[in-house]
Amino acid sequence: LKDLVITIQFNQDMDPSMQDDFVMDQRGVTDEHGDPIEISGQFTWVNPKTLQFKPIQSLKPNATYQVSLFSVRTKEGEEMEGVPFRLAFMTVQQ
């Protein structure tokens, strides 16, 4: 689980600054204030339609994570529908 790369493919050219509104967290795990703990990582725009996120730390096996995009804008600055976009996934048990 240390080499995971999350790829999000859009159907048109996107505003690259929207990666600032990307959050990944482990579901059900919170800090002392009850807030979800965000997973840090590195973003790469493979091309204007493809955003990749590589978590810095290894993900835990048999855990549920969620990726959220709170703002999705085209290159022209148009907000897309369906925001916030959330995708939950589960890692496999080793």
The first five atom37 places (N, CA, C, CB, O) and aatype in JSON, in Angstrom:
{
  "aatype": [10, 11, 3, 10, 19, 9, 16, 9, 5, 13, 2, 5, 3, 12, 3, 14, 15, 12, 5, 3, 3, 13, 19, 12, 3, 5, 1, 7, 19, 16, 3, 6, 8, 7, 3, 14, 9, 6, 9, 15, 7, 5, 13, 16, 17, 19, 2, 14, 11, 16, 10, 5, 13, 11, 14, 9, 5, 15, 10, 11, 14, 2, 0, 16, 18, 5, 19, 15, 10, 13, 15, 19, 1, 16, 11, 6, 7, 6, 6, 12, 6, 7, 19, 14, 13, 1, 10, 0, 13, 12, 16, 19, 5, 5],
  "atom_mask": [
    [1, 1, 1, 1, 1],
    [1, 1, 1, 1, 1],
    [1, 1, 1, 1, 1],
    [1, 1, 1, 1, 1],
    [1, 1, 1, 1, 1],
    [1, 1, 1, 1, 1],
    [1, 1, 1, 1, 1],
    [1, 1, 1, 1, 1],
    [1, 1, 1, 1, 1],
    [1, 1, 1, 1, 1],
    [1, 1, 1, 1, 1],
    [1, 1, 1, 1, 1],
    [1, 1, 1, 1, 1],
    [1, 1, 1, 1, 1],
    [1, 1, 1, 1, 1],
    [1, 1, 1, 1, 1],
    [1, 1, 1, 1, 1],
    [1, 1, 1, 1, 1],
    [1, 1, 1, 1, 1],
    [1, 1, 1, 1, 1],
    [1, 1, 1, 1, 1],
    [1, 1, 1, 1, 1],
    [1, 1, 1, 1, 1],
    [1, 1, 1, 1, 1],
    [1, 1, 1, 1, 1],
    [1, 1, 1, 1, 1],
    [1, 1, 1, 1, 1],
    [1, 1, 1, 0, 1],
    [1, 1, 1, 1, 1],
    [1, 1, 1, 1, 1],
    [1, 1, 1, 1, 1],
    [1, 1, 1, 1, 1],
    [1, 1, 1, 1, 1],
    [1, 1, 1, 0, 1],
    [1, 1, 1, 1, 1],
    [1, 1, 1, 1, 1],
    [1, 1, 1, 1, 1],
    [1, 1, 1, 1, 1],
    [1, 1, 1, 1, 1],
    [1, 1, 1, 1, 1],
    [1, 1, 1, 0, 1],
    [1, 1, 1, 1, 1],
    [1, 1, 1, 1, 1],
    [1, 1, 1, 1, 1],
    [1, 1, 1, 1, 1],
    [1, 1, 1, 1, 1],
    [1, 1, 1, 1, 1],
    [1, 1, 1, 1, 1],
    [1, 1, 1, 1, 1],
    [1, 1, 1, 1, 1],
    [1, 1, 1, 1, 1],
    [1, 1, 1, 1, 1],
    [1, 1, 1, 1, 1],
    [1, 1, 1, 1, 1],
    [1, 1, 1, 1, 1],
    [1, 1, 1, 1, 1],
    [1, 1, 1, 1, 1],
    [1, 1, 1, 1, 1],
    [1, 1, 1, 1, 1],
    [1, 1, 1, 1, 1],
    [1, 1, 1, 1, 1],
    [1, 1, 1, 1, 1],
    [1, 1, 1, 1, 1],
    [1, 1, 1, 1, 1],
    [1, 1, 1, 1, 1],
    [1, 1, 1, 1, 1],
    [1, 1, 1, 1, 1],
    [1, 1, 1, 1, 1],
    [1, 1, 1, 1, 1],
    [1, 1, 1, 1, 1],
    [1, 1, 1, 1, 1],
    [1, 1, 1, 1, 1],
    [1, 1, 1, 1, 1],
    [1, 1, 1, 1, 1],
    [1, 1, 1, 1, 1],
    [1, 1, 1, 1, 1],
    [1, 1, 1, 0, 1],
    [1, 1, 1, 1, 1],
    [1, 1, 1, 1, 1],
    [1, 1, 1, 1, 1],
    [1, 1, 1, 1, 1],
    [1, 1, 1, 0, 1],
    [1, 1, 1, 1, 1],
    [1, 1, 1, 1, 1],
    [1, 1, 1, 1, 1],
    [1, 1, 1, 1, 1],
    [1, 1, 1, 1, 1],
    [1, 1, 1, 1, 1],
    [1, 1, 1, 1, 1],
    [1, 1, 1, 1, 1],
    [1, 1, 1, 1, 1],
    [1, 1, 1, 1, 1],
    [1, 1, 1, 1, 1],
    [1, 1, 1, 1, 1]
  ],
  "atom_positions": [
    [[0.81, -1.2, 0.0], [0.0, 0.0, 0.0], [0.85, 1.26, 0.0], [-0.92, 0.0, 1.18], [0.32, 2.37, 0.07]],
    [[2.16, 1.1, -0.08], [3.02, 2.28, -0.04], [3.17, 2.94, -1.41], [4.39, 1.9, 0.49], [3.63, 4.08, -1.48]],
    [[2.81, 2.27, -2.5], [2.98, 2.83, -3.83], [1.66, 3.24, -4.47], [3.67, 1.83, -4.72], [1.56, 3.35, -5.7]],
    [[0.64, 3.48, -3.65], [-0.68, 3.84, -4.15], [-0.64, 5.21, -4.84], [-1.7, 3.85, -3.01], [-0.04, 6.15, -4.33]],
    [[-1.29, 5.3, -5.99], [-1.49, 6.57, -6.68], [-2.96, 6.64, -7.05], [-0.56, 6.69, -7.97], [-3.5, 5.73, -7.69]],
    [[-3.62, 7.71, -6.63], [-5.02, 7.93, -6.95], [-5.07, 8.81, -8.18], [-5.8, 8.58, -5.75], [-4.47, 9.88, -8.2]],
    [[-5.79, 8.36, -9.21], [-5.9, 9.11, -10.45], [-7.34, 9.53, -10.66], [-5.4, 8.27, -11.65], [-8.26, 8.7, -10.61]],
    [[-7.54, 10.82, -10.9], [-8.86, 11.36, -11.2], [-8.83, 11.89, -12.63], [-9.27, 12.48, -10.18], [-8.05, 12.78, -12.96]],
    [[-9.68, 11.33, -13.46], [-9.74, 11.69, -14.89], [-10.99, 12.53, -15.11], [-9.75, 10.42, -15.82], [-12.1, 12.1, -14.79]],
    [[-10.82, 13.74, -15.66], [-11.93, 14.64, -15.97], [-12.21, 14.59, -17.47], [-11.61, 16.09, -15.52], [-11.38, 14.11, -18.24]],
    [[-13.39, 15.08, -17.87], [-13.75, 15.02, -19.29], [-13.42, 16.31, -20.03], [-15.22, 14.73, -19.43], [-13.74, 16.46, -21.21]],
    [[-12.76, 17.25, -19.34], [-12.32, 18.49, -19.98], [-11.13, 19.06, -19.23], [-13.47, 19.52, -20.05], [-10.82, 18.62, -18.12]],
    [[-10.47, 20.04, -19.82], [-9.31, 20.66, -19.18], [-9.75, 21.37, -17.89], [-8.62, 21.67, -20.14], [-10.77, 22.06, -17.87]],
    [[-8.97, 21.18, -16.83], [-9.35, 21.68, -15.52], [-8.4, 22.77, -15.03], [-9.4, 20.55, -14.52], [-7.27, 22.9, -15.5]],
    [[-8.89, 23.56, -14.06], [-8.1, 24.58, -13.4], [-7.15, 23.87, -12.43], [-9.0, 25.63, -12.65], [-7.62, 23.24, -11.48]],
    [[-5.84, 23.93, -12.64], [-4.92, 23.18, -11.79], [-4.91, 23.64, -10.33], [-3.53, 23.28, -12.34], [-4.46, 22.89, -9.46]],
    [[-5.39, 24.84, -10.04], [-5.39, 25.3, -8.65], [-6.43, 24.57, -7.8], [-5.63, 26.8, -8.6], [-6.39, 24.66, -6.58]],
    [[-7.36, 23.86, -8.43], [-8.39, 23.18, -7.66], [-7.82, 22.06, -6.8], [-9.45, 22.62, -8.58], [-8.51, 21.56, -5.91]],
    [[-6.58, 21.65, -7.04], [-5.97, 20.63, -6.19], [-5.88, 21.11, -4.75], [-4.58, 20.25, -6.71], [-5.76, 20.3, -3.84]],
    [[-5.94, 22.42, -4.53], [-5.91, 22.96, -3.18], [-7.17, 22.6, -2.41], [-5.75, 24.47, -3.21], [-7.18, 22.68, -1.18]],
    [[-8.23, 22.2, -3.11], [-9.49, 21.81, -2.48], [-9.66, 20.3, -2.42], [-10.66, 22.43, -3.24], [-10.78, 19.8, -2.28]],
    [[-8.56, 19.55, -2.53], [-8.55, 18.09, -2.48], [-8.19, 17.66, -1.06], [-7.54, 17.5, -3.52], [-7.24, 18.18, -0.47]],
    [[-8.94, 16.71, -0.51], [-8.67, 16.18, 0.82], [-8.81, 14.67, 0.77], [-9.62, 16.8, 1.9], [-9.73, 14.14, 0.14]],
    [[-7.89, 13.99, 1.44], [-8.01, 12.54, 1.6], [-7.89, 12.26, 3.09], [-6.92, 11.76, 0.77], [-7.01, 12.8, 3.76]],
    [[-8.79, 11.41, 3.62], [-8.73, 11.05, 5.03], [-9.12, 9.6, 5.2], [-9.65, 11.97, 5.87], [-9.73, 8.98, 4.32]],
    [[-8.75, 9.07, 6.37], [-9.16, 7.71, 6.72], [-10.48, 7.83, 7.45], [-8.07, 6.97, 7.59], [-10.57, 8.53, 8.46]],
    [[-11.51, 7.15, 6.97], [-12.84, 7.26, 7.55], [-12.85, 6.68, 8.96], [-13.87, 6.53, 6.67], [-12.29, 5.61, 9.21]],
    [[-13.48, 7.41, 9.88], [-13.62, 6.94, 11.25], [-12.44, 7.25, 12.15], [0.0, 0.0, 0.0], [-12.46, 6.91, 13.33]],
    [[-11.4, 7.89, 11.61], [-10.23, 8.24, 12.41], [-10.2, 9.75, 12.54], [-8.89, 7.69, 11.76], [-10.18, 10.47, 11.54]],
    [[-10.18, 10.23, 13.79], [-10.22, 11.67, 14.03], [-9.12, 12.1, 14.98], [-11.58, 12.08, 14.58], [-8.52, 11.28, 15.68]],
    [[-8.85, 13.42, 14.99], [-7.89, 13.97, 15.94], [-8.58, 14.25, 17.27], [-7.24, 15.27, 15.38], [-9.74, 13.9, 17.46]],
    [[-7.87, 14.88, 18.2], [-8.42, 15.13, 19.53], [-9.62, 16.08, 19.53], [-7.33, 15.69, 20.43], [-10.34, 16.17, 20.52]],
    [[-9.83, 16.81, 18.41], [-10.96, 17.72, 18.28], [-12.13, 17.07, 17.54], [-10.53, 18.98, 17.56], [-13.17, 17.71, 17.34]],
    [[-11.97, 15.82, 17.13], [-13.03, 15.12, 16.4], [-13.02, 15.38, 14.91], [0.0, 0.0, 0.0], [-13.95, 14.98, 14.21]],
    [[-11.98, 16.05, 14.4], [-11.86, 16.33, 12.97], [-11.15, 15.19, 12.26], [-11.12, 17.65, 12.73], [-10.22, 14.6, 12.83]],
    [[-11.56, 14.86, 11.02], [-10.86, 13.82, 10.26], [-9.37, 14.17, 10.09], [-11.52, 13.61, 8.88], [-9.02, 15.34, 9.91]],
    [[-8.53, 13.18, 10.13], [-7.09, 13.38, 9.95], [-6.79, 13.26, 8.46], [-6.25, 12.35, 10.79], [-6.99, 12.21, 7.86]],
    [[-6.29, 14.35, 7.87], [-6.0, 14.36, 6.45], [-4.71, 13.59, 6.15], [-5.89, 15.79, 5.94], [-3.76, 13.59, 6.93]],
    [[-4.7, 12.94, 4.99], [-3.53, 12.21, 4.5], [-2.75, 13.17, 3.61], [-3.94, 10.9, 3.72], [-3.29, 13.71, 2.65]],
    [[-1.49, 13.39, 3.93], [-0.64, 14.26, 3.12], [-0.13, 13.52, 1.9], [0.55, 14.8, 3.95], [-0.02, 12.29, 1.91]],
    [[0.16, 14.28, 0.86], [0.67, 13.65, -0.35], [1.1, 14.66, -1.38], [0.0, 0.0, 0.0], [1.1, 15.87, -1.14]],
    [[1.48, 14.14, -2.53], [1.99, 14.96, -3.62], [1.05, 14.89, -4.81], [3.41, 14.51, -4.03], [0.61, 13.81, -5.2]],
    [[0.75, 16.06, -5.39], [-0.11, 16.16, -6.56], [0.73, 16.26, -7.82], [-1.05, 17.35, -6.45], [1.8, 16.86, -7.82]],
    [[0.21, 15.67, -8.9], [0.81, 15.8, -10.21], [-0.32, 15.91, -11.23], [1.75, 14.6, -10.54], [-1.24, 15.09, -11.24]],
    [[-0.23, 16.92, -12.09], [-1.15, 17.01, -13.23], [-0.45, 16.31, -14.38], [-1.53, 18.52, -13.6], [0.5, 16.85, -14.96]],
    [[-0.91, 15.12, -14.73], [-0.33, 14.33, -15.81], [-0.58, 15.04, -17.14], [-0.93, 12.89, -15.84], [0.29, 15.08, -18.02]],
    [[-1.78, 15.61, -17.27], [-2.18, 16.44, -18.4], [-3.32, 17.31, -17.89], [-2.61, 15.57, -19.67], [-3.73, 17.14, -16.74]],
    [[-3.86, 18.24, -18.67], [-4.9, 19.14, -18.16], [-6.19, 18.45, -17.69], [-5.25, 20.13, -19.21], [-7.03, 19.08, -17.06]],
    [[-6.36, 17.16, -18.0], [-7.57, 16.43, -17.6], [-7.32, 15.37, -16.54], [-8.19, 15.77, -18.81], [-8.27, 14.73, -16.08]],
    [[-6.09, 15.17, -16.12], [-5.75, 14.06, -15.23], [-4.94, 14.52, -14.03], [-4.99, 12.98, -15.99], [-3.81, 14.99, -14.17]],
    [[-5.54, 14.39, -12.84], [-4.88, 14.74, -11.58], [-4.52, 13.46, -10.85], [-5.8, 15.65, -10.7], [-5.35, 12.56, -10.7]],
    [[-3.28, 13.38, -10.38], [-2.86, 12.23, -9.59], [-2.43, 12.7, -8.2], [-1.7, 11.47, -10.29], [-1.87, 13.79, -8.04]],
    [[-2.71, 11.86, -7.2], [-2.34, 12.12, -5.82], [-1.63, 10.9, -5.29], [-3.58, 12.48, -4.94], [-2.15, 9.79, -5.35]],
    [[-0.42, 11.1, -4.75], [0.36, 10.01, -4.17], [0.53, 10.3, -2.67], [1.77, 9.85, -4.88], [1.24, 11.24, -2.3]],
    [[-0.11, 9.5, -1.82], [0.03, 9.71, -0.37], [1.49, 9.56, 0.06], [-0.85, 8.72, 0.41], [2.22, 8.72, -0.46]],
    [[1.91, 10.4, 1.0], [3.29, 10.32, 1.51], [3.48, 9.09, 2.37], [3.65, 11.59, 2.32], [4.47, 8.38, 2.23]],
    [[2.52, 8.82, 3.26], [2.65, 7.67, 4.14], [1.94, 6.45, 3.53], [2.08, 7.98, 5.53], [1.06, 6.59, 2.68]],
    [[2.34, 5.28, 3.98], [1.66, 4.06, 3.55], [0.27, 4.02, 4.16], [2.47, 2.8, 3.95], [0.07, 4.45, 5.3]],
    [[-0.68, 3.51, 3.4], [-2.03, 3.37, 3.92], [-2.15, 2.07, 4.7], [-3.07, 3.42, 2.78], [-1.43, 1.11, 4.44]],
    [[-3.05, 2.07, 5.66], [-3.25, 0.89, 6.5], [-4.08, -0.16, 5.76], [-3.93, 1.27, 7.82], [-5.0, 0.2, 5.02]],
    [[-3.77, -1.44, 5.94], [-4.6, -2.48, 5.33], [-5.96, -2.56, 5.99], [-3.89, -3.84, 5.4], [-6.11, -2.21, 7.17]],
    [[-6.95, -3.01, 5.25], [-8.31, -3.21, 5.75], [-8.88, -1.94, 6.38], [-8.32, -4.35, 6.76], [-9.51, -1.99, 7.43]],
    [[-8.64, -0.8, 5.71], [-9.13, 0.48, 6.2], [-9.9, 1.19, 5.09], [-7.96, 1.37, 6.71], [-9.65, 0.95, 3.9]],
    [[-10.82, 2.05, 5.48], [-11.61, 2.81, 4.5], [-11.09, 4.24, 4.45], [-13.12, 2.78, 4.86], [-10.91, 4.89, 5.48]],
    [[-10.85, 4.71, 3.25], [-10.37, 6.07, 3.01], [-11.38, 6.79, 2.13], [-8.96, 6.06, 2.34], [-12.18, 6.17, 1.42]],
    [[-11.33, 8.11, 2.19], [-12.21, 8.92, 1.34], [-11.41, 10.04, 0.7], [-13.39, 9.48, 2.15], [-10.61, 10.71, 1.36]],
    [[-11.64, 10.23, -0.58], [-11.08, 11.33, -1.34], [-12.22, 12.32, -1.58], [-10.43, 10.85, -2.7], [-13.31, 11.93, -2.0]],
    [[-11.96, 13.61, -1.32], [-12.99, 14.64, -1.52], [-12.41, 15.79, -2.32], [-13.54, 15.15, -0.16], [-11.29, 16.24, -2.07]],
    [[-13.17, 16.27, -3.27], [-12.87, 17.49, -4.01], [-13.99, 18.47, -3.7], [-12.73, 17.23, -5.58], [-15.14, 18.23, -4.06]],
    [[-13.65, 19.57, -3.04], [-14.66, 20.53, -2.61], [-14.93, 21.61, -3.64], [-14.25, 21.17, -1.32], [-15.9, 22.36, -3.53]],
    [[-14.07, 21.69, -4.64], [-14.27, 22.65, -5.72], [-13.73, 22.02, -7.0], [-13.56, 24.02, -5.42], [-12.6, 21.55, -7.03]],
    [[-14.55, 22.0, -8.02], [-14.14, 21.43, -9.3], [-14.42, 22.48, -10.37], [-14.9, 20.07, -9.61], [-15.57, 22.77, -10.7]],
    [[-13.33, 23.06, -10.9], [-13.44, 24.14, -11.87], [-12.73, 23.79, -13.17], [-12.86, 25.43, -11.29], [-11.66, 23.17, -13.17]],
    [[-13.36, 24.19, -14.26], [-12.72, 24.02, -15.56], [-11.61, 25.06, -15.73], [-13.76, 24.14, -16.7], [-11.49, 25.99, -14.93]],
    [[-10.82, 24.89, -16.75], [-9.74, 25.82, -17.05], [-10.27, 27.25, -17.22], [-8.98, 25.38, -18.3], [-9.57, 28.21, -16.92]],
    [[-11.5, 27.37, -17.71], [-12.13, 28.68, -17.92], [-12.73, 29.24, -16.63], [-13.21, 28.57, -18.98], [-13.26, 30.35, -16.64]],
    [[-12.65, 28.49, -15.51], [-13.15, 28.97, -14.22], [-14.59, 28.6, -13.93], [0.0, 0.0, 0.0], [-15.14, 29.07, -12.93]],
    [[-15.21, 27.79, -14.76], [-16.6, 27.38, -14.56], [-16.67, 26.27, -13.51], [-17.24, 26.9, -15.9], [-15.98, 25.26, -13.62]],
    [[-17.53, 26.46, -12.49], [-17.74, 25.44, -11.46], [-18.56, 24.29, -12.06], [-18.45, 26.04, -10.21], [-19.57, 24.52, -12.72]],
    [[-18.12, 23.07, -11.81], [-18.85, 21.92, -12.3], [-19.86, 21.45, -11.26], [-17.88, 20.77, -12.66], [-19.7, 21.71, -10.07]],
    [[-20.9, 20.77, -11.72], [-21.94, 20.23, -10.83], [-21.42, 19.0, -10.1], [-23.21, 19.88, -11.63], [-20.38, 18.43, -10.45]],
    [[-22.14, 18.61, -9.07], [-21.79, 17.4, -8.33], [-20.72, 17.63, -7.29], [0.0, 0.0, 0.0], [-20.0, 16.69, -6.92]],
    [[-20.59, 18.86, -6.8], [-19.56, 19.19, -5.84], [-20.22, 19.36, -4.47], [-18.79, 20.48, -6.25], [-21.29, 19.96, -4.42]],
    [[-19.68, 18.88, -3.37], [-18.38, 18.22, -3.37], [-18.46, 16.8, -3.93], [-17.82, 18.2, -1.96], [-19.45, 16.1, -3.76]],
    [[-17.39, 16.41, -4.58], [-17.25, 15.07, -5.14], [-16.52, 14.24, -4.09], [-16.47, 15.08, -6.53], [-15.46, 14.62, -3.61]],
    [[-17.11, 13.09, -3.74], [-16.48, 12.21, -2.76], [-16.43, 10.79, -3.28], [-17.23, 12.25, -1.4], [-17.37, 10.3, -3.9]],
    [[-15.31, 10.14, -3.02], [-15.13, 8.75, -3.42], [-14.5, 8.01, -2.25], [-14.24, 8.63, -4.71], [-13.39, 8.34, -1.82]],
    [[-15.19, 7.01, -1.74], [-14.66, 6.18, -0.66], [-14.12, 4.88, -1.24], [-15.74, 5.89, 0.42], [-14.68, 4.34, -2.2]],
    [[-13.04, 4.38, -0.67], [-12.49, 3.09, -1.1], [-11.88, 2.4, 0.1], [-11.43, 3.27, -2.23], [-11.55, 3.03, 1.11]],
    [[-11.74, 1.08, -0.01], [-11.21, 0.28, 1.08], [-9.94, -0.42, 0.62], [-12.26, -0.76, 1.58], [-9.87, -0.95, -0.49]],
    [[-8.94, -0.42, 1.49], [-7.72, -1.16, 1.19], [-7.92, -2.61, 1.6], [-6.49, -0.53, 1.93], [-8.76, -2.91, 2.44]],
    [[-7.17, -3.5, 1.0], [-7.32, -4.93, 1.27], [-6.49, -5.33, 2.49], [-6.92, -5.77, 0.04], [-5.51, -4.68, 2.84]],
    [[-6.91, -6.42, 3.11], [-6.16, -6.94, 4.24], [-4.96, -7.69, 3.71], [-7.05, -7.86, 5.13], [-5.07, -8.45, 2.74]],
    [[-3.81, -7.5, 4.33], [-2.6, -8.18, 3.85], [-2.44, -9.53, 4.47], [-1.37, -7.35, 4.15], [-1.47, -10.24, 4.18]]
  ]
}
